[in-house]
């Protein structure tokens, strides 16, 4: 890479050019640092309450994204479909009552929360993944009557009541088709970085008044579709979920290959896997074969919810995380789901460190953002762990093509430098990897794609390296600049000397 101004380039000797070309910044950190932004939790992240003015909703969301940026996170997972409703302008499902207090009622004055969240996240250099619940049809805490276009009114034949919950029947092909259509609508119309499911597929088991486990009421779909399948009822239920996961994976990539698909399942696949583990059997009880999804490469990342401390032998955080990594036959990303609501700051810090020691491509998803920001000790611990900014891990099975090398321009004063850069490609840049060497020490900053310059006000750096970063974390070649001091020799003009 030639690091000098074009006006003097032809006058530099080959030995000097070779020395300049050898300058390289250290490789950046790679770590997925994400957080859930919930709308239906007991202590939701956003909005803080129903029916807030649109201006206050926007201000709250901006504050949350500012916190995420300050914590050096690089992704947020934004809940957009809690229960067959929408936090965006959907042609299929009604507006969520969490926005205005009335299901089906749009924000006033109108704005699209998902479009707003995407724009503000990207402005801060954060990925935004849209979080869907595939089969929940109503949340028990909902007080608003269902809107006329809610699925419970338009297609009651797809709906099942289970204890205090309302669910789409995964055994009904039309229910699967509806979920797929909703997701593809968002993929095609919004600039999301990913689609994410959490751990809800079939509902978690509930018990009746006699303490007997209630069976999911899918007799109708079992008789129509299951009995002729040749599968047991349990295998048929698992296959319903597997079919949806595989189909969504395929259809997302067909629509927009660069959009990732991730799932954050229950942290235990089956008890005794590995042998010391006990707990809920997600494979048998909620019919979630997450090991299959990972081993088959249907997901771009899997983030099992490892919501237990390292000290619990029967739910050991490091043992479970290492087991999940061993199931990763296709080389996808395996991150750790952390429950910041349960544990003190020291435990969360230890879990982050554990993930780093077990894999070179690490990452965590924190549940959830307001829990971190509302606890000063926890926020400080997370910020300390993420003291240096990190790029998201690259996903070469999706795309490994590097972005175009940027153009770098530098104006210097006696003790100052103004660094400017330009994207030379048609495609937008998601982030800039900016690295500078001052007094022999390299530092790294990650700027959002909209930033185009940086100032040094107290010293001229020894070297500057700039690389474009695309939405998948791929890096361009480095554009490098270093200040050159020169005094023209008698036989040449404009030759500079590298400052050491």
C-alpha positions in Angstrom: 0.0 0.0 0.0 1.5 3.4 -1.0 1.1 5.7 1.9 2.2 9.1 0.5 0.6 11.9 -1.4 0.3 11.4 -5.1 2.3 14.6 -5.8 5.4 13.1 -4.3 4.9 9.4 -4.9 7.1 9.2 -8.0 10.1 10.7 -6.2 10.2 8.1 -3.4 13.0 5.4 -3.6 11.9 1.8 -3.7 13.5 1.1 -0.3 11.3 3.8 1.3 8.2 2.5 -0.4 8.9 -1.0 0.9 9.3 0.3 4.4 6.1 2.2 4.2 4.2 -0.8 2.8 5.3 -3.0 5.7 3.4 -0.9 8.2 0.4 -2.7 9.4 -2.0 -2.3 12.3 -2.7 -5.2 14.7 -5.7 -7.4 13.9 -9.0 -6.2 15.5 -10.9 -8.0 18.2 -13.9 -10.1 17.0 -16.7 -10.7 19.5 -20.5 -10.6 19.1 -21.7 -8.3 21.9 -25.5 -8.2 21.7 -28.4 -7.4 23.9 -32.1 -8.2 23.8 -34.4 -5.1 23.6 -37.7 -6.5 25.1 -41.2 -5.2 24.8 -43.1 -7.8 26.9 -40.8 -8.5 29.8 -41.8 -7.8 33.4 -39.5 -4.9 33.2 -39.5 -4.1 29.5 -36.8 -2.2 27.8 -39.0 -0.3 25.5 -41.4 1.4 25.6 -41.4 1.9 29.4 -45.2 2.0 29.4 -48.0 1.8 26.9 -49.5 4.8 25.2 -46.5 7.2 25.5 -46.4 10.0 22.9 -44.4 9.1 19.8 -41.7 11.7 20.7 -41.1 10.1 24.1 -41.0 6.6 22.6 -38.3 7.8 20.2 -36.4 9.5 23.0 -36.4 6.3 25.1 -35.3 4.2 22.2 -32.5 6.6 21.4 -31.3 6.5 25.0 -31.2 2.7 25.0 -29.2 2.6 21.8 -26.8 5.3 23.2 -26.3 3.0 26.2 -25.6 0.1 24.0 -23.0 2.1 22.1 -21.4 3.3 25.3 -21.1 -0.3 26.5 -19.2 -1.1 23.3 -21.9 -3.5 22.2 -22.1 -4.1 18.5 -25.7 -5.6 18.0 -29.2 -5.2 19.4 -32.0 -7.8 19.1 -35.2 -5.8 18.8 -38.5 -7.5 19.6 -40.9 -7.0 16.6 -43.5 -9.8 16.9 -44.2 -10.9 20.5 -47.6 -12.5 19.8 -48.9 -12.3 16.2 -48.7 -8.5 16.5 -46.3 -6.0 15.1 -43.9 -3.2 16.2 -43.8 -2.1 12.6 -46.2 -1.2 9.8 -47.4 -4.7 8.8 -49.8 -5.6 6.0 -50.4 -9.0 7.7 -50.7 -8.4 11.5 -52.0 -5.6 13.7 -50.0 -3.0 15.6 -49.0 -4.2 19.0 -51.0 -2.8 21.9 -47.7 -2.2 23.7 -47.3 0.9 21.6 -50.6 2.8 22.0 -52.4 0.6 24.5 -54.9 -0.5 21.8 -54.1 -3.4 19.5 -54.3 -2.3 15.9 -53.8 1.4 16.6 -50.8 3.0 14.9 -48.6 5.5 16.7 -49.7 9.1 16.6 -48.2 11.1 15.0 -47.3 8.1 12.8 -43.8 6.6 12.7 -42.5 3.1 12.1 -40.7 1.9 15.3 -38.7 -0.8 13.4 -37.6 1.5 10.7 -36.7 4.1 13.3 -34.8 1.6 15.4 -32.8 0.3 12.4 -31.8 3.8 11.3 -30.7 4.8 14.8 -28.9 1.6 15.5 -27.0 1.8 12.2 -26.2 5.4 12.9 -24.4 4.2 16.0 -22.6 1.3 14.2 -24.8 -1.3 15.8 -26.3 -4.3 14.0 -30.1 -4.7 14.4 -31.6 -8.1 14.4 -35.4 -8.5 14.4 -36.7 -10.8 17.1 -39.8 -12.9 16.3 -41.9 -15.3 18.3 -43.0 -17.8 15.7 -46.1 -19.4 17.3 -47.3 -17.4 20.3 -50.7 -15.8 19.3 -51.5 -13.8 22.5 -49.6 -12.8 25.6 -51.3 -13.5 29.0 -50.5 -9.9 30.1 -52.4 -8.3 27.1 -55.4 -6.3 28.2 -56.4 -4.9 24.9 -59.1 -6.8 22.9 -57.7 -8.4 19.7 -57.8 -6.2 16.7 -60.2 -7.2 13.8 -57.2 -8.5 11.8 -55.6 -10.4 14.6 -55.2 -14.1 13.8 -57.5 -15.1 16.7 -60.3 -13.4 14.7 -59.3 -14.0 11.1 -58.1 -17.6 11.4 -59.4 -19.1 14.7 -58.9 -22.6 13.2 -55.2 -22.1 13.6 -55.3 -21.1 17.2 -55.1 -23.3 20.3 -55.7 -22.3 23.9 -53.2 -23.9 26.3 -53.6 -23.0 30.0 -53.5 -19.2 30.1 -51.8 -19.0 26.7 -52.9 -18.6 23.2 -50.8 -20.3 20.5 -50.7 -21.0 16.8 -50.7 -24.7 16.2 -47.2 -25.6 14.7 -48.9 -28.7 13.2 -51.1 -26.6 10.9 -49.3 -25.9 7.6 -51.2 -22.6 7.3 -49.7 -21.5 10.7 -46.2 -22.2 9.5 -46.9 -20.4 6.2 -48.2 -17.3 8.1 -45.1 -17.1 10.3 -42.9 -17.5 7.2 -44.8 -14.8 5.3 -44.5 -12.4 8.3 -40.8 -12.9 8.5 -40.1 -12.6 4.8 -42.2 -9.4 4.7 -39.8 -7.8 7.2 -36.7 -9.2 5.4 -37.7 -7.8 2.1 -38.9 -4.4 3.3 -36.5 -3.5 6.1 -32.7 -3.2 6.3 -32.4 -5.7 9.2 -29.1 -7.5 9.8 -30.7 -10.7 11.1 -33.8 -12.6 12.1 -33.8 -14.1 15.6 -36.0 -16.6 17.5 -35.8 -17.1 21.2 -36.7 -20.4 23.0 -40.5 -20.5 22.4 -41.7 -23.1 19.9 -44.3 -25.4 21.4 -45.3 -23.9 24.8 -43.4 -24.8 28.0 -45.4 -27.4 29.9 -48.2 -26.2 32.2 -50.0 -28.2 34.9 -53.7 -28.4 35.8 -55.4 -28.1 39.2 -54.4 -31.8 39.9 -50.7 -31.1 39.1 -50.9 -33.1 35.9 -49.1 -31.9 32.9 -51.4 -30.5 30.3 -51.1 -31.9 26.8 -51.0 -29.4 23.9 -54.4 -29.5 22.3 -53.4 -30.4 18.7 -55.7 -33.4 18.2 -57.2 -31.8 15.0 -53.9 -31.2 13.3 -52.6 -34.5 14.4 -55.5 -36.3 12.8 -55.3 -34.3 9.6 -51.5 -34.4 9.1 -49.8 -36.3 11.8 -51.3 -39.8 11.8 -50.5 -40.3 8.2 -46.9 -39.2 8.6 -45.6 -42.4 10.0 -44.1 -40.5 12.9 -44.9 -40.7 16.6 -46.8 -37.7 17.8 -43.6 -36.4 19.6 -41.5 -36.8 16.5 -44.2 -35.2 14.4 -44.2 -32.2 16.6 -40.5 -31.9 16.4 -40.6 -32.2 12.7 -43.1 -29.4 12.5 -40.6 -27.1 14.2 -37.7 -28.5 12.2 -39.6 -27.8 8.9 -40.2 -24.2 9.9 -36.6 -23.6 10.9 -35.2 -25.1 7.8 -37.7 -23.3 5.5 -37.1 -19.9 7.1 -33.3 -20.4 6.8 -33.7 -21.2 3.1 -36.1 -18.4 2.3 -34.2 -15.7 4.1 -31.1 -16.5 2.1 -33.1 -16.7 -1.1 -34.6 -13.2 -0.4 -31.5 -11.5 1.0 -28.4 -13.7 1.4 -26.7 -11.2 3.7 -29.4 -11.4 6.4 -28.4 -13.7 9.2 -30.7 -16.2 10.9 -30.1 -16.9 14.6 -31.8 -18.8 17.4 -31.4 -18.6 21.1 -32.8 -21.9 22.4 -33.2 -23.2 26.0 -29.7 -23.9 27.3 -30.2 -27.7 27.8 -30.8 -29.8 24.7 -31.5 -32.9 26.7 -30.6 -33.9 30.2 -27.4 -36.0 30.5 -25.9 -34.1 27.5 -23.3 -34.0 28.8 -23.7 -36.6 31.5 -23.7 -34.3 34.6 -26.5 -32.1 33.2 -30.0 -32.2 34.6 -33.1 -30.0 33.9 -35.9 -29.5 31.4 -35.8 -31.7 28.3 -36.3 -29.1 25.5 -36.2 -31.8 22.9 -39.0 -33.7 24.5 -41.1 -31.0 26.1 -41.1 -28.0 23.7 -40.0 -30.1 20.7 -37.0 -28.0 20.0 -34.1 -30.0 18.4 -31.6 -27.2 18.5 -28.7 -29.5 18.1 -30.1 -30.6 14.7 -30.5 -26.9 13.6 -26.8 -26.2 14.5 -25.3 -29.4 13.2 -27.3 -29.0 9.9 -26.1 -25.4 9.4 -29.6 -24.1 9.3 -28.7 -21.2 11.5 -25.9 -18.6 11.2 -25.6 -18.5 14.9 -26.9 -20.3 17.9 -27.0 -18.7 21.3 -28.2 -21.2 23.9 -29.6 -19.5 27.0 -27.1 -20.5 29.6 -28.9 -18.9 32.5 -27.0 -20.7 35.3 -23.8 -20.0 37.2 -20.5 -21.8 36.7 -20.7 -23.3 40.2 -23.9 -25.3 39.6 -22.6 -28.7 38.5 -26.0 -29.9 37.1 -26.3 -26.8 35.0 -22.7 -25.8 34.6 -22.3 -22.7 32.4 -18.8 -23.7 31.0 -19.7 -27.4 30.6 -22.9 -26.6 28.7 -21.2 -23.9 26.5 -18.4 -26.3 25.6 -21.0 -29.1 24.8 -22.9 -26.8 22.4 -19.7 -25.8 20.7 -18.9 -29.5 20.0 -22.2 -29.9 18.1 -21.2 -27.2 15.7 -20.4 -29.5 12.7 -20.9 -26.8 10.1 -18.7 -24.1 11.7 -21.4 -21.6 12.5 -21.2 -19.2 15.4 -22.0 -20.4 18.9 -22.6 -17.6 21.4 -23.7 -17.6 25.0 -27.0 -16.3 26.2 -26.4 -14.5 29.6 -29.1 -13.7 32.1 -28.1 -10.4 33.6 -31.4 -10.3 35.6 -30.2 -13.2 37.8 -26.6 -12.7 38.7 -24.3 -10.2 40.3 -21.8 -8.3 38.1 -18.9 -10.6 39.1 -20.7 -13.6 37.8 -21.6 -12.0 34.4 -17.9 -10.8 34.0 -16.7 -14.4 34.8 -19.1 -15.8 32.2 -17.8 -13.4 29.5 -14.3 -14.5 30.4 -15.3 -18.1 30.2 -16.7 -17.8 26.7 -13.4 -16.1 25.6 -11.3 -18.9 27.0 -13.3 -21.7 25.3 -13.4 -20.2 21.8 -11.4 -17.8 19.6 -14.6 -16.5 18.0 -16.6 -15.5 21.1 -19.8 -13.7 21.8 -22.7 -13.1 24.2 -26.3 -12.0 24.1 -27.3 -10.2 27.3 -30.8 -10.5 28.7 -31.7 -7.7 28.7 -30.5 -4.1 28.1 -32.5 -2.2 30.8 -31.2 -4.7 33.4 -27.7 -3.7 32.6 -28.2 0.0 32.3 -30.3 0.2 35.5 -27.6 -1.5 37.6 -24.4 0.7 37.9 -22.2 -2.2 39.1 -23.3 -4.5 36.3 -23.0 -1.7 33.7 -19.5 -1.0 34.9 -18.5 -4.7 34.8 -19.8 -5.1 31.3 -18.1 -1.9 30.1 -14.8 -3.2 31.7 -15.1 -6.5 29.9 -15.8 -4.6 26.6 -13.2 -1.9 27.2 -11.8 -2.3 23.7 -14.3 -2.1 20.8 -14.8 -5.3 18.7 -16.1 -6.1 15.3 -18.7 -8.8 14.9 -17.3 -12.1 13.8 -17.3 -12.6 10.1 -19.6 -15.2 8.5 -17.7 -16.5 5.5 -20.3 -19.1 4.6 -22.6 -16.2 3.8 -20.2 -13.9 2.1 -16.4 -13.6 2.3 -15.9 -10.9 -0.4 -14.0 -7.9 1.1 -15.3 -4.4 0.7 -13.5 -1.8 -1.5 -10.5 -0.2 0.0 -11.4 3.4 1.1 -9.6 6.6 0.0 -7.7 8.3 2.8 -6.7 12.0 3.0 -4.7 13.6 5.8 -4.0 17.3 6.5 -1.5 18.1 9.1 -0.5 21.0 11.2 2.4 21.5 13.6 0.9 19.2 16.2 -2.4 18.2 14.7 -3.9 16.0 12.0 -7.3 15.9 10.3 -8.0 12.5 8.9 -10.6 12.3 6.2 -11.9 9.3 4.2 -14.2 8.3 1.4 -16.1 5.2 0.4 -15.2 4.4 -3.2 -17.7 1.6 -3.5 -21.4 1.7 -4.5 -22.4 -0.3 -1.5 -22.6 1.5 1.8 -20.1 0.9 4.5 -21.5 -0.3 7.9 -18.5 0.6 10.0 -14.9 1.9 9.7 -12.1 0.2 11.5 -9.8 3.2 12.5 -6.5 2.4 14.0 -3.8 4.8 15.0 -0.2 4.5 16.3 0.8 7.2 18.6 4.2 7.1 20.4 4.6 3.5 19.3 1.3 2.3 20.6 -1.7 1.3 18.5 -5.3 2.1 19.5 -8.5 0.9 17.8 -11.8 2.7 17.3 -14.8 1.5 15.3 -16.8 4.3 13.8 -20.3 4.1 12.2 -20.4 4.1 8.4 -21.8 7.7 8.4 -18.6 9.1 9.9 -16.1 10.5 7.5 -13.3 12.2 9.5 -11.3 12.3 12.7 -9.1 14.9 14.4 -5.8 14.6 16.3 -5.4 17.8 18.2 -2.3 17.3 20.3 0.0 15.2 18.2 0.6 13.9 14.8 0.2 10.1 14.8 3.0 7.8 13.7 0.6 5.9 11.4 -3.1 5.6 10.6 -4.9 2.6 9.2 -8.4 2.7 7.9 -10.5 -0.3 6.7 -14.1 -0.5 5.5 -16.3 -3.0 7.3 -19.4 -4.4 5.6 -22.6 -5.6 7.4 -21.2 -9.1 7.9 -17.9 -7.9 9.4 -15.8 -8.4 6.3 -12.8 -6.0 6.1 -11.3 -4.2 3.2 -7.6 -3.8 2.6 -6.0 -1.1 4.7 -5.6 2.4 3.6 -2.6 3.5 5.6 -1.0 6.9 6.1 2.2 7.9 7.9 3.8 11.3 8.2 6.9 11.6 6.0 9.7 14.1 6.7 12.0 14.9 3.8 14.8 17.2 2.7 15.4 16.9 -1.0 18.7 15.3 -1.9 20.8 17.0 -4.6 19.8 14.4 -7.3 16.1 13.9 -6.4 13.1 16.1 -5.5 10.5 15.5 -2.8 11.8 12.3 -1.1 10.5 11.9 2.4 11.7 10.0 5.4 9.5 7.9 7.7 9.2 9.3 11.1 10.0 6.6 13.7 
